[in-house]
């Protein structure tokens, strides 16, 4: 078999429909566009959301309510029961939380929440504490220290 012997499969290649070339061609007069109307005009393009005059889906659905506060501060959250991995009397800082894997990165400020209990006293330094978490740490004989944080630049 040689390349110059190859031929296309019969019927795989069609001739282009030449419209508007006289009535004898079979595609004259209206050029396959029918009579009058929007679809017969040049430059016609139907929007993808058009549903034939039926009330569009986007208008049939109930409206979305509320809003998203773009200035909201997102926190990396750590629960109290996770702090039991630190030895008694030690200092817990954001850097140590990252090193132990309790927080993925220092990209977001860290907030300590009161889920679970803490068994021994610790000095905990974080950006934010819930009131209940503060009370539980101090009840266990530990200390709480809030450190400042830079807000995200918009």
BELJOZI-V646016 format. One record per run of one state. SS is the DSSP state (alpha for helix, beta for strand, coil for the rest). FROM is the first residue (numbers start at 1). TO is the last residue. Records with the same first field share a line. If there is no record, write none. Layout:
SS = FROM-TO  FROM-TO
This chain:
coil = 1-2  6-22  26-37  41-56  61-74  86-90  93-93  101-108  114-122  127-127  130-130  140-142  147-154
alpha = 3-5  23-25  38-40  57-60  80-85  94-100  131-139
beta = 75-79  91-92  109-113  123-126  128-129  143-146
